[in-house]
Amino acid sequence: MAELPEDVKQFIEELKSRGINPGIVAVQRTPPPNETYHVFKNGEYLGVRPAVDVLKERMLVVCGKRTCVAFDHEDIKLILDRTRRKILNPS
C-alpha cells in the first residue's frame, strides 16, 4: 500500500478543515493479536509498523476496515464510519 485510500484522504481533509492536523495516519494491515499498520506521515508512505509503535504517536488517525478514528493525545476527535462513509462526532 503506497497510497492512502480515497475515503481516508477525504477524512484527513475534513480533519484539517476543523483545525486538526494528524502527524501520522495508520491503516490496519493485519488484525490482532499481531496487529500491524501501513504508516503514512504527511501523505508519505513510511512502511509497515507494529501497533505498539504506531499507538505511541500523539496526533494520529488509526483506520481499520470499518472505521477511522482521529486522536489528539488520548482524546477522540472525530470518527469515520468507512462502511457508510459517514463522519461522526465522538459521544
NORTASUL-V547450 format. One line per field, one symbol per residue. ss: DSSP state (~ for helix, > for strand, _ for the rest). Layout:
BEGIN
ss->???
END
This chain:
BEGIN
ss->_____~~~~~~~~~~~~______>>>>>>>_____>>>>>>__>>>>>>>~~~~____>>>>>___>>>>>>__>>>>>>>____>>>___
END
